[in-house]
Amino acid sequence: MAGTECYRKQNQLSAGKPYNRKQEQLSIVKYYEKMREMGCFSLQDVIDMVGEQSAVKYLVNDYQRKGYIDRIHRNLYTVMDTETEEPVLTRYQIGSRLFSDAYISHRSAFEVWGFAPQAGNEVFVATETRFTDFRYNGVFYRRVLRRAGADTEWISGTMVTSLEQTVVDCIHSFEGIAGLEQIVECIVRLPQMDADRLLASLERYGNGYLYQKCGYVLEQLQDYVKLPESFYRECREHCASTVRYMLKGKDGLIYHRGWGIYAPSIAGQMERTDV
């Protein structure tokens, strides 16, 4: 008996199952197709699928050796294309299926929608499930806080925030001048946004400073976003009463009385942006 065949037999026997080559071949097809339907899955999903916990370890190890599946992180797996030897799902599809409540957000959402000038090496995954940021297949998956009631949609097999929610999320959490430049690069490429959906996204945060930042940034980009005056009026009604600094410790900030905010010149950002 060949060494590989003997190894399979011994593993099945140790799992308390008699070895049956025909049954094994049928199971491979059966379970692989189910896994392809899920795209990403956990060990618990395999247990539910197989129905015998004692056989799961053998099945998973066997599928990994054959290149049918690959381990993403801890007990999470993805299905592989046996011809290309790459995951059958995109990086964004993987991220949005890591957990049942997961969706893609922030700059990664702009990438899903196709309005980012280029793809980064990170995927931002919003979920209530805590996980340690990890790297898989050259991509770094980062956890961000999942916002209750976030405006999301299915795009190309990926659960992702709407354009309006993405704009608000990014303006809320950008870091430094480089982060602002990245946001501007994406916003100027967007189609017409819905002012009501923007306001609904802002309302979910309930943050006066965020109304200031969003109002200021989008008004500076009005030639591109073409939002109604009623949107800016609503933002001003919710602005924080204190003067704020968009970038602390930065020289060259300009005070914008209409928004009560010290901020860099968006026009200056536009001069450095190829649109």
N, C-alpha and C positions, 0 to 999 in steps of 0.2 A: 504494500500500500504506500502511495507517495506520501512524503512528509507532510505536505499541506493538508491532504485528505485525512491523514491520521490526526493532525492537530485539530481539525474541525470536529472529528468524531469524538475526541477526548473532551473537548470543550462542551459539546452537547451532552455527553454522558455525565459530565460533572454538574451540568445544569439540571440533571434529572430527566433528560429526554432521550429516547432512543434515536440513533442517527438514521436519517432517511434522506438520501441524496435528492430524490425527486421532490419530496416535500420541501426541502431546503430551497431548491430552484424556484418552486412556486411561491414560497414565502418572500424570496428576494424581490420578485416582480411585484407582489402584492404590497409589501411594505414600502418599497421604493416609490411606487406610484402615489401612495398616501403621503409620503414625505414630500414629494414634489408638489403636491397640492398645498401643503402648509408652507413650504419654502424654508422657514425657520421653525425649529421645535426644540423642546426641552426633553430631558430624560423622562420626566413624568408623562409627556405626550407619548413617548415610545411605550412606556408601561401601559398606558391606556389603550394604545393601539394593539400591542401584542397580547395583553391580558395575562401575561406570566412574567412577574418581576425577575424570576430566576434566569430567564432567557435574554433579558434586555442587555446585560453587559456583553454577552457573546455577540448578539446581533449588532450592537453599536460598534464594537471593536472590528467585527468582520466587515461591516460596511465602510468603515474608515480605511481599512487595509485595501479594499477594492476601489477606493476613490469615489464611492457613491455619496458620501457625506464628509463634512469636515467640521471640526470643533471650532466654534467661534470664541467662546469664553465660558469657562467653568462647565456648567451642564447644558450649555446652549449650542446648537448645531445648525448647519445649513446644508442644503442639498447641492451637490456638485454636478456640473455638466461633464459627463464622462469623456466627451470629445475635446472640449476646450480646457478641461481641468480647472475651470473657474466656477465660482458660485452661480447658480441659475438666477439669483436675485441681484439687483443692483445694490450698491452700498446704502442707498436710501430706503429701499424695500427691506433690507436686513434690519436697519435701525428701527423702522416703524413696526417691525414684527418681533422685536426682542421681547416685548411684554404686551399683554392684552390692552393696556391703556396707553401705549407709546405712540408718539407722533413726532415728525421731524419739524424743527423750528429754527428760528433765527437765520443766520446767513445760509445755512444748509437748505432752508425752505426756498430761498431765492434761487438756489441752484436747481432744486427740483422743478420749479416753475420755469426755469430757463432764462432768468433775468440777471444772473450773476455773470460778470465778464469771464470768469473762469472758476473751475471747481477747486476747492481747497483740499487739504488732507485731513479735515475733521468733519464729523457728522454730529450735529447736536440732536440728542434724543431727549424729548420731554416725557417724563414718566414719574409716577409716585414711587415706583420700585427703586430702592437704593441699589446702586451697583458701582463698583470701582471702574473709573474710566479705563478703557483697554484699547489695544491696537489689534486689528485683524486685517489681513490682506493689504497692508500698507495704509490703512485708514484708521484714524484715531476716533473712537466713539466716546463722546462726552455727554454726561447726564446734566440736564438742566431741569429746573423745577417745573412740573406740569401745572398749568394754570386752569383751575376749574372753569368750565364753560368756554374754553378757548374756541375760537372760530376755526374749524378744520374742514378739510375736504380730501377726497381720494383723488390723487393725480398720478397717473401712470403706475398704478398698483402700490402707491405710497400714501399713507395717512400724513397729511402735511397741513401746516397752518395756512389760512387764507392770505392773500397778498396784504390785506389791510392789517390782519393780526401780526403778520411778519414785520411790517413796517414799525408798528408800535412796539413789538418785542425788541427789535434791534435798536431803536432809539432809546428804549428804556435801559438797555444793558451794554451799549458799546463802551469800549475802553480806549481812551486816548485819541489823538488826532488821526492815527491810522485807522482806527475803528470807524470814526466818522466818515472818513474818505471812502471806506468800503461801502457804507450804507448809501452814501450819495451816488456812488457808481451804480448801485442797483436801482435806487428809486427813480433816477432819470430814465431808466429803460422800461419802466412799468407802463402798462396801459392805464386807461382811466380807472381810478379807484372809486369805491362807493363811500361817500362821506359818512353815511349813517353807520356803516360797518366799522369805519375808523373810530367813530365816537363810541360805539358799543365796546370796542376793544379797549379804549381808554377808560371807559366806565368800569370795566372789570378790574382794572388796576386800582382805581379810586385814588390816584396820586396826583396832587396839584402840580408838583414839579414836572411830572411827565407831560401834563397838558402844556406847560410852558415850553418844554423841549420840542415836543411834536409840532406845536403851533409855529414856533420859530423856524424849525428846519423846513417844514413843508411850505411855509409862506415864502421862504427864500428860494424854494424850488417851484414856485407857483407857475412859471412858464411851462414847466413839464407836467406837474400834477393837475393843474387847472381845477382846483377844488373851489366850491362856492364860498362866498364870504360868510355865509351862515356857519360853516364849519369853524372858521377862525374865531367868530364871535362866541360860539359855544366853548371853544378852548379857553378864551380869555375869561369867561365867566367862572371857570373852574381852576384858574391859575392860582398857585400859591401866592400869598401876600408878601412873602419875603423875596429879596433879590438873591438870585442863585448864580453859581458859576458852572458852566457846562464842563469845563476842564480846569481843575484846580491846579494851581502852581504853574500855569502856562502864561507866558508873556504874549502880548499882542491881542488879548481878548477885547472885544468891542461891546460896549453897553447898549442894549437894545431896549429902549424905554417902553415900547409897546408890549414887550413880553417880560420886562423886569428881569432880564438875564444877561450875563456876560458870556459871550460866545465867540468862537472864531468866525471869520468871514466865510460864509458858504460860497460866495463868489470866488474866493481864493481857492477853495477846494475844487470848484468847477474848472478853474484854469489848469489844474493838475490832472484833470480827469479826461481821458479820451472817450468821447461819447459818439 
